[in-house]
Amino acid sequence: MDILAEIQEKVSLRQYEISRHALNQSIFRDINVFEVEEAVRYNCEIIEDYPEDKYGPSCLLLGFTKQKRPLHILMSHPSRDVLKIITIYEPNPHAWKDHRIRL
């Protein structure tokens, strides 16, 4: 199973935790947990991978809610028993081309 499929499975099973930073940012940015789950489970892709991150392997996902809201979700690789969502935000169109490529 590839990394994305493992992430989607763990999110579907609710085997994840949200960091304090991600929780604070989600409140500040009005992003709820259901939107995060939708974006990961139904319509997402890994746009950046950080296998050598100093805190452990992680990746940046681009996902879309059912309302087509784009979300960037930085999370740990699924090698951990429980995924950790590190941060969540809506990509700034002035910083990202098609929400996928940094400008």
N, C-alpha and C positions, 0 to 999 in steps of 0.2 A: 504494500500500500504506500502511496506517495505521501509527502508531507501534507499537502492540502487536504487530501482525503482523510488523513488521520486527524487533522485539525477540525474538519467538518464533523467527523464522527464524535469527537470529544465535546464539541459545542452542542451537538444534538443531544448528547447524554448529560449535558450540563456538568461536565468534568472540567470546569475552569473556575478561576478566581479573577477578580478585578483588583488591580493594585489601587492603593489609596489615591495615587496621582491620576489614574484613569477614571476613578469614580468622581474625583473632584472636577476633572475636565469634562466628563460627561454631563454633570449637573450644570456647569458653567456654559456648556455648548448646547444644552437641551437635547442630548442624545440619550435615549432610554435603552435598557438592556434588551428589549424586544427588537429594536432596530439593529442592534449589534448582532443578535442571533440570526435575524433575517439576512443581514448582509453577508454573514459568514456561511450560513447553511445553504443559501439558494443561488447566490450570484456573486462569486468572488474569485480572485486570483492573487497569487503572490507576485508583488511587483518589485520587491527588494528582499534579498536574503542576507542575513548576517550570521553565518555559521561560526565565526570567530569572535562574536561579541563578548566583551569582558565579563558580563554577568551570565553568560550562557547563550547558546544558539537561539536566535530569534528571527522573525521575518515581519515584513510590512505587507498587509493585505489591503487590497482595494475591493470593497464590496458595495453592493447597492441594495437599499431597502426595496420593499414592494412599491413604495412611492417614488422610486428612482433617486433617492437621496444617496449621494456618494459618501462613503465613510472610509477612512484609513484606520486600520486597527493594527497596532504593533503588539505582537505577542510572542511568547516563547515557542520554540519548536515543540512538537508533541512527544518528544523523548521523555519529558517529565510525566509523572502520573497525572498531574493536574496542570492544564494549560494556565499560563498567567497572561492576562491582558495588561499590557504595560501602559498604553495610552490609546486614546480614541479621539479622532477629530474629523471634521469635514475639510477636504483638501482645498486650499486657497487657489483659485483659478489663476492668480498672478504668479504662483510658485510652481504650478504643475500643468503640464500639457496633457489634455485628455485624462486628467486625474492620475496618470500613470508614470509620466516622465518629469523629473525635476528640471526646472528651467534655470 
